[in-house]
């Protein structure tokens, strides 16, 4: 292969990589959406976060709350898209990380004036998992020691009262 052909192929590959990065919009944060709600109102946006709480089905649609670590935003999504979600976040689970693309509403007339996103697409980025609870042995020892001290002080008080009456 000639040196010029290699250079041209390299430039074409670089152009494709740059074009791909320009085509895919970066997801907005909840903070950006809340602070600049007027600017994004009615526009198609991307939002990334953890599905939390329950998926609440309403006929052919569902509500999904998505938390990006700062705030949660309600997502109105078609039922078939919502069914992709296998785990939602709670005390015992980390929910699926999802990427939602849809129309942002700073005050949705259809849903009582709430801030929400009407999703056109929902992609599972990372599956959720169970939270492994770690027991801290030092906290157990401290709790038992505290309970022993309280019981000892209670016994002392009882004995003092019993001996005073004699």
PyMOL commands that set and color helices and strands:
alter all, ss='L'
color gray80, all
select helices_A, chain A and resi 3-23+30-35+37-40+79-82+109-111+137-164
alter helices_A, ss='H'
color red, helices_A
select strands_A, chain A and resi 44-58+61-67+72-78+93-94+97-108+114-126+129-130
alter strands_A, ss='S'
color yellow, strands_A
deselect
rebuild
show_as cartoon
